């Protein structure tokens, strides 16, 4: 008889799923995208205390970072129904769906807006940003993240990658003031992360035995990557993600 009951497996699954976004020391052993996810998590965590009051999460999905916003009095998630991922399979926690053009909220309704790994899936990015500005109170804050060095995903709804300069230009053109912009990885870590993801997705899976042991290979690859990041020159002109805090 197995010592693991069904609720044990659900708990383990829940911990593993959470560690994919909210990285812990344990994540380095099992998460093949630890580098990119840890960079995003640490950058959001650093800025999260500034996000207060009524918060709107645009493109919320499963709201993986909601727990970081302890100063929020309410946390509402909105998403588009037709997207590159299945809301049911991803256990999405969407409070409102919108039509991709007009957010279903009043002007100046929210104290803060957050938007993580969404804008690359939006073809009419300025239109969405202006909508986010509309529902944000004057002086309110918006915290967002976008990828730069990452593979196409959620096909066919993947439309763009933004440099730090391009993103700043678009945000300022929509009436936002950039308060802080951070790149989540060095160039070395970005290159290593792409290599690990490629190996995990396209090389390890070619052999049944190796695919079953692939998780065991994640830890040494992550450790080697961090070692290289220590000894090699620090550059930030190639990076995984931008995390930006702006105000209206």
WONORJO-V146245 format. One record per residue. N is the residue number from 0. PHI is phi as a letter, one per 40 degrees, with the letter a starting at -180 (* if undefined). BURIAL is # if it has 9 or more other C-alpha atoms within 8 Angstrom, else .. Layout:
BEGIN
n=N phi=PHI burial=BURIAL
n=N phi=PHI burial=BURIAL
END
This chain:
BEGIN
n=0 phi=* burial=.
n=1 phi=c burial=.
n=2 phi=c burial=.
n=3 phi=c burial=.
n=4 phi=c burial=.
n=5 phi=d burial=.
n=6 phi=c burial=.
n=7 phi=c burial=.
n=8 phi=c burial=#
n=9 phi=c burial=.
n=10 phi=c burial=.
n=11 phi=c burial=.
n=12 phi=c burial=.
n=13 phi=c burial=.
n=14 phi=c burial=.
n=15 phi=c burial=.
n=16 phi=c burial=.
n=17 phi=c burial=#
n=18 phi=c burial=#
n=19 phi=c burial=#
n=20 phi=b burial=#
n=21 phi=c burial=#
n=22 phi=c burial=#
n=23 phi=b burial=.
n=24 phi=d burial=.
n=25 phi=c burial=.
n=26 phi=c burial=#
n=27 phi=c burial=#
n=28 phi=c burial=#
n=29 phi=b burial=#
n=30 phi=b burial=#
n=31 phi=c burial=#
n=32 phi=b burial=#
n=33 phi=d burial=#
n=34 phi=c burial=#
n=35 phi=c burial=#
n=36 phi=c burial=#
n=37 phi=c burial=#
n=38 phi=c burial=#
n=39 phi=c burial=#
n=40 phi=d burial=#
n=41 phi=c burial=.
n=42 phi=c burial=#
n=43 phi=c burial=#
n=44 phi=d burial=#
n=45 phi=c burial=.
n=46 phi=c burial=#
n=47 phi=d burial=#
n=48 phi=d burial=#
n=49 phi=c burial=.
n=50 phi=c burial=#
n=51 phi=b burial=#
n=52 phi=g burial=#
n=53 phi=c burial=#
n=54 phi=b burial=#
n=55 phi=b burial=#
n=56 phi=b burial=#
n=57 phi=c burial=#
n=58 phi=g burial=#
n=59 phi=c burial=#
n=60 phi=f burial=#
n=61 phi=c burial=#
n=62 phi=f burial=#
n=63 phi=c burial=#
n=64 phi=b burial=.
n=65 phi=d burial=.
n=66 phi=c burial=.
n=67 phi=c burial=.
n=68 phi=b burial=#
n=69 phi=c burial=.
n=70 phi=c burial=#
n=71 phi=c burial=#
n=72 phi=c burial=.
n=73 phi=a burial=.
n=74 phi=a burial=#
n=75 phi=b burial=#
n=76 phi=b burial=#
n=77 phi=b burial=#
n=78 phi=a burial=#
n=79 phi=c burial=#
n=80 phi=c burial=.
n=81 phi=c burial=.
n=82 phi=a burial=.
n=83 phi=c burial=.
n=84 phi=b burial=.
n=85 phi=c burial=.
n=86 phi=c burial=#
n=87 phi=c burial=.
n=88 phi=c burial=.
n=89 phi=c burial=#
n=90 phi=f burial=.
n=91 phi=c burial=#
n=92 phi=b burial=#
n=93 phi=c burial=#
n=94 phi=c burial=.
n=95 phi=b burial=.
n=96 phi=c burial=#
n=97 phi=b burial=#
n=98 phi=c burial=.
n=99 phi=g burial=.
n=100 phi=b burial=.
n=101 phi=b burial=.
n=102 phi=c burial=#
n=103 phi=c burial=.
n=104 phi=a burial=.
n=105 phi=c burial=.
n=106 phi=d burial=.
n=107 phi=f burial=#
n=108 phi=c burial=#
n=109 phi=b burial=#
n=110 phi=c burial=#
n=111 phi=a burial=#
n=112 phi=b burial=#
n=113 phi=b burial=#
n=114 phi=a burial=#
n=115 phi=b burial=#
n=116 phi=f burial=#
n=117 phi=b burial=#
n=118 phi=c burial=#
n=119 phi=c burial=#
n=120 phi=c burial=#
n=121 phi=b burial=#
n=122 phi=c burial=.
n=123 phi=c burial=.
n=124 phi=c burial=.
n=125 phi=c burial=.
n=126 phi=c burial=.
n=127 phi=c burial=#
n=128 phi=c burial=#
n=129 phi=c burial=#
n=130 phi=c burial=#
n=131 phi=c burial=#
n=132 phi=c burial=#
n=133 phi=c burial=#
n=134 phi=c burial=#
n=135 phi=c burial=#
n=136 phi=c burial=#
n=137 phi=d burial=.
n=138 phi=g burial=.
n=139 phi=c burial=#
n=140 phi=b burial=#
n=141 phi=b burial=#
n=142 phi=b burial=#
n=143 phi=a burial=#
n=144 phi=b burial=#
n=145 phi=a burial=#
n=146 phi=c burial=#
n=147 phi=b burial=#
n=148 phi=b burial=#
n=149 phi=a burial=.
n=150 phi=c burial=.
n=151 phi=c burial=.
n=152 phi=a burial=.
n=153 phi=f burial=#
n=154 phi=d burial=.
n=155 phi=c burial=.
n=156 phi=c burial=#
n=157 phi=b burial=#
n=158 phi=b burial=.
n=159 phi=a burial=.
n=160 phi=b burial=#
n=161 phi=b burial=#
n=162 phi=c burial=.
n=163 phi=c burial=.
n=164 phi=c burial=.
n=165 phi=c burial=.
n=166 phi=c burial=#
n=167 phi=c burial=#
n=168 phi=c burial=.
n=169 phi=c burial=#
n=170 phi=c burial=#
n=171 phi=c burial=#
n=172 phi=c burial=.
n=173 phi=c burial=#
n=174 phi=g burial=.
n=175 phi=c burial=#
n=176 phi=b burial=#
n=177 phi=c burial=#
n=178 phi=c burial=.
n=179 phi=a burial=.
n=180 phi=b burial=#
n=181 phi=b burial=.
n=182 phi=c burial=#
n=183 phi=c burial=#
n=184 phi=a burial=#
n=185 phi=c burial=#
n=186 phi=c burial=#
n=187 phi=c burial=#
n=188 phi=c burial=#
n=189 phi=c burial=#
n=190 phi=c burial=.
n=191 phi=c burial=#
n=192 phi=c burial=#
n=193 phi=c burial=#
n=194 phi=c burial=.
n=195 phi=c burial=#
n=196 phi=c burial=#
n=197 phi=c burial=#
n=198 phi=c burial=#
n=199 phi=c burial=#
n=200 phi=c burial=.
n=201 phi=b burial=.
n=202 phi=b burial=#
n=203 phi=c burial=#
n=204 phi=c burial=#
n=205 phi=c burial=.
n=206 phi=b burial=.
n=207 phi=d burial=.
n=208 phi=c burial=.
n=209 phi=c burial=#
n=210 phi=c burial=#
n=211 phi=c burial=.
n=212 phi=b burial=.
n=213 phi=d burial=#
n=214 phi=c burial=#
n=215 phi=c burial=#
n=216 phi=c burial=.
n=217 phi=c burial=#
n=218 phi=d burial=#
n=219 phi=c burial=.
n=220 phi=c burial=#
n=221 phi=c burial=#
n=222 phi=c burial=.
n=223 phi=c burial=.
n=224 phi=c burial=#
n=225 phi=c burial=#
n=226 phi=c burial=.
n=227 phi=c burial=#
n=228 phi=c burial=#
n=229 phi=c burial=.
n=230 phi=c burial=.
n=231 phi=c burial=.
n=232 phi=d burial=.
n=233 phi=c burial=.
n=234 phi=b burial=.
n=235 phi=b burial=#
n=236 phi=c burial=.
n=237 phi=b burial=#
n=238 phi=a burial=#
n=239 phi=c burial=#
n=240 phi=a burial=#
n=241 phi=b burial=#
n=242 phi=b burial=#
n=243 phi=b burial=#
n=244 phi=b burial=#
n=245 phi=b burial=#
n=246 phi=b burial=#
n=247 phi=c burial=#
END
